[in-house]
Amino acid sequence: MVVKVLLDTDIGSAIDDAVCLAYLLAQPECELLGITTVSGEATTRAMMASALCRVAGKDVPILPGAEAPLVIPQRQPDVPQAAALDRWPHQGRSSFRSGEAVEFLRRTIRSHPGEVVLLAIGPLTNVALLFGVDPEIPGLLKALVLMGGRFADQPSEPPEWNALLDPHAAAAVYRARVAVHRTIGLDVTLQVTTPAEQIRQQFQSTLLRPVLDFAEVWFRDRETITFHDPLAAATLFDDQICEFACGVVDVELSDPEAAGRTSWRPTEAGPHEVALGVDSGRFFDGFLSVFGQSPRGAWRDD
């Protein structure tokens, strides 16, 4: 079954956003209706997304969204991986129009009531603005799937990055009622991590080559990729990859030192589904298979 997807992303900061977009473009069960970008230099992020769409040979609407958080100052002003952008054909800056991302999301969801999965893998500013502008939108979504938060009992750990970047937006999004309101948090995504040398060996398909080029910028300071966002995307097409449970998610706002910290209380009637575990082998097998690779045994923990 083909899944209609809208992707909201801060591609260009952490490398897993680019990996996620490449996966969606290669996934035969994905109908990617559009891409919106969020966080600092949103137009540069849109240019990066356009480079991957061009390599994939797909004409996907791409719209730069909000650059500043709702309340707090911007903590992510730059797009480091754009250093590799000039090596790949992409849409120029002048071809993007700002200020239309939220309206594009609203119009697209209303055109396909009950059919669209909104996949948000960056700070939730665009999604919060969308729900604020049109409060009926949450009820018109098929599902809202988020990569964000940290739900294991780890009070000493800092908030997860996406929630930290715009905690007020995260709190607003978790207040919205969606038929399926699902989150894959950091405590689960950290279980799907791969060293740089393995990435260099595996990322050789046409669509993954620009991703590897962006990744080389990432590897200047790190030696691994954690597949946070691709894992969230993969759950749209395989409901056996992660185990989920219902509960209630809260986002800390009252304590400035802990703003963005997420907590979860399990309850059968809860409006939020949170990932509790992952079959990492199943994830990696499925991920590589969409790129025509035979991953049996690759990157498996068992």
Stockholm file with secondary structure:
# STOCKHOLM 1.0

chainA/1-302         MVVKVLLDTDIGSAIDDAVCLAYLLAQPECELLGITTVSGEATTRAMMASALCRVAGKDVPILPGAEAPLVIPQRQPDVPQAAALDRWPHQGRSSFRSGEAVEFLRRTIRSHPGEVVLLAIGPLTNVALLFGVDPEIPGLLKALVLMGGRFADQPSEPPEWNALLDPHAAAAVYRARVAVHRTIGLDVTLQVTTPAEQIRQQFQSTLLRPVLDFAEVWFRDRETITFHDPLAAATLFDDQICEFACGVVDVELSDPEAAGRTSWRPTEAGPHEVALGVDSGRFFDGFLSVFGQSPRGAWRDD
#=GR chainA/1-302 SS CCEEEEEEECTTSSTHHHHHHHHHHHCTTEEEEEEEECSSSHHHHHHHHHHHHHHHTCCCCEEECCCSCSSSCCSCCCCGGGGGGGGSCCCCGGGCCTTCHHHHHHHHHHHSTTTEEEEECSCSHHHHHHHHHCTTHHHHCSEEEEECCCCSSCTTSCCCHHHHHCHHHHHHHHHSCCSSEEEECHHHHTTSEEEHHHHHHHCCSTTHHHHHHHHHHHTTTCSEEECHHHHHHHTTTCTTSEEEEEEEEEECCSCGGGTTCEEEEECTTCSEEEEEEECHHHHHHHHHHTTTCCCTTTTCCC
#=GC SS_cons         CCEEEEEEECTTSSTHHHHHHHHHHHCTTEEEEEEEECSSSHHHHHHHHHHHHHHHTCCCCEEECCCSCSSSCCSCCCCGGGGGGGGSCCCCGGGCCTTCHHHHHHHHHHHSTTTEEEEECSCSHHHHHHHHHCTTHHHHCSEEEEECCCCSSCTTSCCCHHHHHCHHHHHHHHHSCCSSEEEECHHHHTTSEEEHHHHHHHCCSTTHHHHHHHHHHHTTTCSEEECHHHHHHHTTTCTTSEEEEEEEEEECCSCGGGTTCEEEEECTTCSEEEEEEECHHHHHHHHHHTTTCCCTTTTCCC
//
